[in-house]
Amino acid sequence: MWPRIPALLAALCVAALLGACDGGGPKFRNVDITGADYAKDFALTDHNGKARTLADFRGKAVVVFFGFTRCPDVCPTTMVELKQVMAKLGADADRVQVLFVTLDPERDTPAVLSQYVPAFDPRFLGMYTDPASTLKTAKDFKVYFEKRAGSSPQDYTLDHTAASFVYDPSGRLRLYVKHDQLATLAEDLRTLLAGS
C-alpha cells in the first residue's frame, strides 16, 4: 500500500501543474479554435470589385460568414445579429470587419451583393469568386454546402453550414461561432481586440 502513495502524489502534482498552466490565454464564450490548421487565408473579390486576402484586414478582427442572398432565414438573421454585435461594440466596431462570402456566385453578382450586404451595415463587405474557387474556399474553411433543386433551374436553394469564423487582428483564426451563439460574440471580440 505504501509504495503506491508516491505514485499517487506524483499523479496529483502533475494534474495540479497541468491545471495551473492552462495556457493563461483568454477565455472565450464561443469555440476556441486557435491553432487550427485550416482557413489560413482566402482570395476573394469584394462587392466593390477589389481583390482581397486576409492580409488586407490586418489590424482588425475579421468575422467571416458563408451564405447566399436568397437564403430565407439563417443568412438574414445572422446578418441582423452581426449588425447588433457591431452596435454593442460601439467605437470598437471600427476595428472589426464583417465579410459575407457568397456560396451562390451564379446569382449573387457584385451588383446583388452591393445592395444586400451593406443594407445590414455599410461597413460589411460581400465577397465572391467563381464557382470552382467558391467550392475550394468552402472546403478550406470546412464549410458544407449543397444545392437543392427548386421549381425551376434558377429557383434552387442551398443547404449550408451556419456558423461564423473569427480572426484576431494579427490574422490568426481564433473562433468558431455557431449561429445561435452570436449574442455572445461582442464579448469575445472585445477580448480579441484588447489582446492586440
N, C-alpha and C positions, 0 to 999 in steps of 0.2 A: 504494500500500500504506500509506504513512504517514498519509494523511488518514483512514483507517479506524480508526486507533488511538484518537483522541479519542472517536469514537462508541462504540468497544468499551469504553473506560474509563468513559464516561458510563453505558452499559448496566450494567456491573458495579457501579458506585456505586449506581445505582437499585436493583438487585437486593439489594445489601448493606443499603441503607436499609430496603427492604421486609422483609427478613428480620429486621432489628433491631427493627422496630416491628410485631411480630405481635399487637399489642394488649396484651401483657403480662398478659392475663387468665388465669384459672385453666385448667389442663389437665384435661380430664375423660376418664374411661375409656369413657364412653358418648357417643352422638351429641349434640354441642352444637348446639342449635337456637335459641340466644339470638338474639332479634330476629325470630323467626318471626311472621308476620302472621296467625296463626290461633290458635284456642283461648285467646283472651284472657280469657275468663270463662265461667261457667256458671250456670244457675239450676236447682237440683235440690232434692229433699227427702231428708233423711237417714232412716235406718230408725226413728228416734225420732219422725218426723213434723215435724221442724223444717226450714223453708225455708233453703236455703244458697246462697251465692255464694262465689266465690274470696276476697272480702274478709273473710269470716268466719274465715279461717285465716291472716290476716296475722300475720307473726312466726314462722310455721312453714314449713318446706319441705313441699310437698304432692306426694304421689305419686298419680296418677290411673290406674286400670286399668279398662278396659271388659271385661265378661264376662257370664256368667249362671250361676246356681247349679246348673243341671243339666248344666253342662259336664263331660264325663267326664275331661278330662286337663289341658289348659293352664291353665284357671282355678284349680282347686285347687292345682296345682303352683306357680303364680305366687303365690298367697296364702301358701302354706307358705314360699316363698323370701322373700317380703316380711316374714314373721314372723322369719325368720332374719336378715334385714337389720336389723330393729329390735333383735334380741338383740346383734348386733355393735356397734351404736351405743351400747349401754349407756345412760347418763344422757341422752345427746343424743337418744335416741329420743323423749323427751317434746317435742322441738322438731320432730317430723315427724308429719304427718297422712296416713294412707293412706285413699284413697277408692276403693271398689269400685262402679263405675257399671254398673247392670244394663242390658243390651241386650234384656232379656226382661221388660218390666214386666207383661205379661199373666200370667205365672206367678210372677215374683219380687215378691210382695206385700211390704209392710213387715214383716209377720209372718215371712215366709220369710227376708228379708234380715236381720232382727234376730236370727235363730237362726244363719244361715250365716256372716255376715261376722265378728261378734265371736268366733266359735268359733276363729278363727285368732289373733286378738289383740283383747282387749277395747277397745283404742283405735281399731281400724279402724271406719270407717263405711260402711254400704251406702247407695247413693244411687239414687234413681229419679225418674221423671217419667212423664207419659202417653206413649203410643206415638208420637204425632206429634212431641212435643218430644224424645223419645229419638232419633228419626231426625235431627232438626235438630242436636242436641248432637253426635251421632256425626259428622255431616257437618262441623260446625265444628272438630272435632278431627282430621278426615281419617281417621276410623276406618271401615273397611269392615265390614259385617255383612250376612248374608243367611240367611233361614230355609230350612232343608232339611226336607222332609216326612219324617215317620216312619210307623210302622204305624197310628197314629191321629192325629186332628187335634191332640190335646194332647201327642203323643209326638214333636214335632219337635225338631230341634237347630239350632244356629246356627254358621255359619262366620263368623269374625271376626278382625280384626287383633289379634294377641297381642303387645302392647307397652304400656309404661307411659310416662306423661308426667310430668315433674318440674318443679315451680315452686320458685323460691327464696323465702326468707321475705318478700321485698318484693312477691311476686305476679307475678314475671316468669317466663314459660315458658323453661326452660333446657335440658332434656334429653329425648331420646327414647331409651328403654331397650328393646331387643329382649328377648323373654322368655328367651332363652338367655344374656343378659348380666347377669342380676340379681345374680349373685355379686359383681359389681364395684360395685354401687350404693351400698353403705355408704361406700366411699371417696369417691365423688362427693358424697354427701350431707354428709359431713364438710367437704368443700371448700366447698359452698354455705353451710353453717351458719357456718363460720369467716369467710366474707366478709360476713356480715350484722351 
